Amino acid sequence: QILIVPLEAAPEDPPRNITTLEADNIFYGMKLANLSPAYSEEIGTSIYEQGVIVLAIPRSAMRRTSVRRGDVFKAVNGDKVMTIKDIQDALYQDPRNIDFTISRAGRQIDCIIRRKGRSYCK
């Protein structure tokens, strides 16, 4: 007996919405994209990963925080990140004092950036 199972393409929900951040904040110039099962499959990451992936980081203050291409934003200022809009909303509230969590190769990294230029990740 042969079992036939129809296959469906992975959904692109949320849409990838590739965006370069332009507001006056520490994330200025970062190129980001929303992760979806379809986009994750396309770029070779886990289709179960959720959040916003870093595609490029310009030479900016953000490089000093050790954020890298391929990192996935999971939270900003304590709020869960599912889309780029979540990051933009958090930055709008206070663009100079930011706490965020990223995922890198399955490891969670918490970062803090303060107005006076202090920043660190652990």
Backbone torsions as a table, in degrees:
resi	resn	phi	psi	omega
1	GLN	NA	135.7	-179.4
2	ILE	-108.0	131.7	178.3
3	LEU	-101.7	125.2	179.0
4	ILE	-107.8	123.4	-179.1
5	VAL	-120.3	118.4	177.6
6	PRO	-70.4	137.3	178.7
7	LEU	-100.6	143.5	176.7
8	GLU	-118.9	145.8	176.1
9	ALA	-67.4	148.0	176.5
10	ALA	-61.3	138.7	-178.0
11	PRO	-74.6	147.9	173.3
12	GLU	-102.3	76.0	-179.9
13	ASP	-138.0	109.2	8.1
14	PRO	-78.9	160.6	174.3
15	PRO	-58.9	147.6	-175.0
16	ARG	-60.7	-35.8	174.0
17	ASN	46.5	54.9	-178.7
18	ILE	-58.8	124.6	-171.1
19	THR	-138.6	139.1	169.4
20	THR	-103.9	120.2	-176.9
21	LEU	-70.0	134.1	-173.8
22	GLU	-120.7	-9.3	-178.2
23	ALA	-69.4	164.7	180.0
24	ASP	-80.3	87.2	178.7
25	ASN	-155.5	175.9	-176.0
26	ILE	-63.2	-22.2	-178.9
27	PHE	-89.7	5.8	-175.8
28	TYR	-50.3	129.8	175.0
29	GLY	86.1	-9.0	178.9
30	MET	-68.1	137.0	176.1
31	LYS	-100.1	122.1	-173.7
32	LEU	-127.1	161.5	173.9
33	ALA	-147.1	145.7	173.6
34	ASN	-72.5	137.9	175.2
35	LEU	-88.6	136.8	172.5
36	SER	-136.7	165.2	176.6
37	PRO	-55.4	-41.7	-179.2
38	ALA	-65.2	-46.9	-178.7
39	TYR	-68.5	-38.9	177.7
40	SER	-60.2	-43.3	178.2
41	GLU	-62.2	-40.8	-178.6
42	GLU	-64.3	-39.5	-177.0
43	ILE	-96.2	-1.9	173.4
44	GLY	86.6	26.5	174.6
45	THR	-108.9	173.7	-179.3
46	SER	-60.7	133.0	179.1
47	ILE	-71.2	-9.2	179.5
48	TYR	-93.3	-9.0	180.0
49	GLU	-68.8	135.6	176.8
50	GLN	-124.4	151.4	178.7
51	GLY	131.8	-155.1	-177.6
52	VAL	-123.8	122.9	-176.5
53	ILE	-93.2	143.2	176.8
54	VAL	-85.0	120.2	178.8
55	LEU	-96.4	-32.2	179.8
56	ALA	-159.2	147.9	177.7
57	ILE	-129.4	120.8	178.3
58	PRO	-73.4	173.2	174.1
59	ARG	-71.6	99.9	-175.8
60	SER	-152.3	179.7	178.8
61	ALA	-59.4	-27.9	-177.9
62	MET	-62.9	-28.9	178.6
63	ARG	-63.2	-28.9	-179.4
64	ARG	-70.3	-14.4	-179.2
65	THR	-87.6	-0.8	-178.6
66	SER	72.2	15.6	172.1
67	VAL	-69.1	136.8	-175.8
68	ARG	-125.6	162.1	172.5
69	ARG	-58.5	133.7	-179.9
70	GLY	97.4	-14.9	175.5
71	ASP	-66.6	151.8	-179.3
72	VAL	-120.1	120.4	175.7
73	PHE	-69.8	128.8	179.2
74	LYS	-109.6	-32.4	-179.5
75	ALA	-153.6	148.9	172.8
76	VAL	-135.3	126.7	-178.9
77	ASN	51.3	39.5	175.7
78	GLY	83.9	-6.4	-179.9
79	ASP	-100.0	136.4	179.5
80	LYS	-61.1	139.2	178.8
81	VAL	-106.9	119.9	175.1
82	MET	-115.9	-27.0	-178.2
83	THR	-140.7	165.9	177.5
84	ILE	-59.0	-35.7	178.6
85	LYS	-58.2	-35.2	177.4
86	ASP	-61.3	-40.5	177.9
87	ILE	-68.0	-46.4	-179.6
88	GLN	-59.9	-41.0	178.5
89	ASP	-62.7	-42.1	179.6
90	ALA	-66.0	-40.3	179.8
91	LEU	-68.0	-32.0	179.3
92	TYR	-63.7	-35.0	-177.9
93	GLN	-68.0	-45.4	178.9
94	ASP	-157.4	92.0	-173.5
95	PRO	-71.0	-8.2	-176.1
96	ARG	-107.9	-15.0	177.4
97	ASN	-122.0	104.7	-172.6
98	ILE	-129.5	133.1	168.2
99	ASP	-115.2	135.9	177.8
100	PHE	-149.0	158.9	178.0
101	THR	-122.3	131.6	175.6
102	ILE	-120.7	160.2	174.5
103	SER	-114.7	131.8	177.7
104	ARG	-135.7	115.9	179.2
105	ALA	50.8	42.1	177.7
106	GLY	82.8	-3.0	-179.3
107	ARG	-102.0	137.2	178.1
108	GLN	-90.8	133.5	179.6
109	ILE	-126.9	125.4	178.6
110	ASP	-100.8	133.1	-177.7
111	CYS	-127.5	149.9	178.3
112	ILE	-132.8	133.5	175.2
113	ILE	-127.6	129.2	-179.2
114	ARG	-118.2	155.6	-175.8
115	ARG	-49.4	-39.3	-175.0
116	LYS	-78.8	8.7	177.2
117	GLY	95.4	-3.9	177.5
118	ARG	-74.1	137.0	175.1
119	SER	-154.9	149.0	173.7
120	TYR	-161.2	157.7	175.5
121	CYS	-128.2	145.2	177.1
122	LYS	-142.2	NA	NA
